[in-house]
Amino acid sequence: MLGSEVIVMRTGSEPTTARSPLRMRLWLSLWGTAWALFGLVAFAVNGRPGWAACGVVLLIAVTDLCVVTYRMRQGSRYQPGREVPPYEPDRGDRRPRGPSG
């Protein structure tokens, strides 16, 4: 480590200043759901085999939509349970942390 190099530790304010991409994921999954549904109907009506791919994309988009709405309903105050260990900040010594270290 250089003498002039400064390592900034966590301040503990990250949960209050963090931005969540859930709202963007919500809109993207809605957009994907609409287009996949449109493609599914269009391919099925015309008898084309592409309806299966649109069905898979529709399933993925709806699943993501459900996950996003579940997490948004948990709110910003959600904290993991006792089984999740606390975050250990990086001390700058570049050694791995964990059971072996």
Secondary structure, DSSP 8 states (H G I E B T S, - for coil): --TT-------S-HHHH---THHHHHHHHHHHHHHHHHHHHHHHHHT-TTHHHHHHHHHHHHHHHHHHHHHHHH-TT----TTS-------SS----STT-
